[in-house]
Amino acid sequence: KYLGAGDTGAMLVPAVGGFQQKLLARGTLDGRVCIWDRGEAASTRSASPTDTHMPIAELHGHTQPVNCVAWSPVDQTLLVSASDDGTLRVWHHSASS
């Protein structure tokens, strides 16, 4: 389970991308974009269904819910988010940030 996105019962659609498709990004109802490392989660996964993983990054900039995120198919470090605040944001994320 991926924690840290302020889950309130509403599931916003995540996007998988980044280097070797190891990152998962998801918008939140409070205007953040959270990023998790799926590779790290898989390498530490046990048999327990209660395993949880915190985001490796939280991106701030939107003022209303982020309802869409998408990774660039050309540049693995670029992520775009769209919000109910009427804006699109382009984010640069690398493994070191």
Backbone torsions as a table, in degrees:
resi	resn	phi	psi	omega
1	LYS	NA	135.0	179.6
2	TYR	-98.2	118.1	-177.2
3	LEU	-102.8	170.9	172.5
4	GLY	99.8	2.1	-178.2
5	ALA	-100.1	12.7	177.9
6	GLY	64.1	41.9	-176.8
7	ASP	-56.6	130.3	178.8
8	THR	-130.3	22.2	-179.1
9	GLY	102.5	-24.3	177.6
10	ALA	-89.3	127.6	180.0
11	MET	-101.8	115.6	175.9
12	LEU	-92.8	138.0	-171.9
13	VAL	-65.3	125.8	178.2
14	PRO	-83.7	166.0	175.8
15	ALA	-129.3	132.4	177.9
16	VAL	-99.1	137.0	179.4
17	GLY	-176.0	-153.4	-177.1
18	GLY	77.8	-173.8	-177.9
19	PHE	-58.6	123.5	-179.5
20	GLN	54.8	29.1	177.5
21	GLN	56.4	33.6	-176.8
22	LYS	-91.6	-6.4	-177.7
23	LEU	-106.5	145.1	176.1
24	LEU	-122.6	125.6	178.1
25	ALA	-117.2	145.4	179.2
26	ARG	-150.6	138.1	175.3
27	GLY	-77.9	160.9	179.5
28	THR	-123.7	164.3	179.5
29	LEU	-70.6	-20.5	-179.9
30	ASP	-96.2	12.6	172.8
31	GLY	93.4	6.3	178.2
32	ARG	-94.7	162.8	167.3
33	VAL	-118.1	123.9	178.9
34	CYS	-106.0	142.4	179.7
35	ILE	-124.6	131.1	176.1
36	TRP	-117.2	152.2	175.3
37	ASP	-96.3	104.3	-179.0
38	ARG	-67.4	-30.8	178.3
39	GLY	-64.8	-42.7	177.4
40	GLU	-64.8	-42.4	179.9
41	ALA	-62.9	-41.3	-179.1
42	ALA	-68.1	-36.9	-177.2
43	SER	-73.3	-20.8	-179.5
44	THR	-107.7	5.2	-176.0
45	ARG	-70.3	132.8	173.5
46	SER	-110.6	-171.4	-178.6
47	ALA	-78.4	-7.7	-175.1
48	SER	-76.2	130.2	177.3
49	PRO	-74.2	-5.0	-179.8
50	THR	-95.8	4.1	177.3
51	ASP	-57.7	137.7	179.6
52	THR	-132.6	155.5	-178.3
53	HIS	-137.6	133.7	-179.5
54	MET	-93.9	155.9	179.8
55	PRO	-63.3	148.3	173.5
56	ILE	-88.4	-15.0	177.9
57	ALA	-154.5	147.3	172.0
58	GLU	-128.3	123.9	-178.1
59	LEU	-103.2	127.1	-177.8
60	HIS	-112.5	141.8	177.8
61	GLY	168.4	-29.9	176.9
62	HIS	-83.5	154.3	-179.5
63	THR	-109.2	-5.2	177.7
64	GLN	-137.1	176.1	-176.6
65	PRO	-51.7	140.4	175.2
66	VAL	-95.3	113.0	-173.9
67	ASN	-105.8	0.0	179.0
68	CYS	-154.2	133.7	172.7
69	VAL	-134.5	146.5	178.8
70	ALA	-151.8	135.9	175.3
71	TRP	-84.9	147.5	176.2
72	SER	-68.2	135.1	176.4
73	PRO	-77.7	-10.1	-176.8
74	VAL	-104.9	-42.8	-178.7
75	ASP	-116.3	110.2	-174.6
76	GLN	-65.6	-9.7	-178.7
77	THR	-98.6	-3.4	-177.2
78	LEU	-103.0	136.6	179.4
79	LEU	-133.7	138.6	177.7
80	VAL	-115.8	139.0	176.2
81	SER	-127.5	148.4	177.9
82	ALA	-125.5	141.7	-173.7
83	SER	-130.8	160.1	173.2
84	ASP	-66.0	-10.2	176.3
85	ASP	-77.8	1.4	176.5
86	GLY	85.0	12.8	-178.9
87	THR	-116.9	154.6	168.2
88	LEU	-110.6	142.3	175.7
89	ARG	-128.1	139.2	175.2
90	VAL	-107.4	125.3	-176.4
91	TRP	-115.7	145.2	173.3
92	HIS	-108.9	122.8	179.1
93	HIS	-129.1	129.2	173.6
94	SER	-123.3	167.3	-177.6
95	ALA	-61.4	-24.5	-178.3
96	SER	-90.3	-6.7	-178.2
97	SER	-97.6	NA	NA
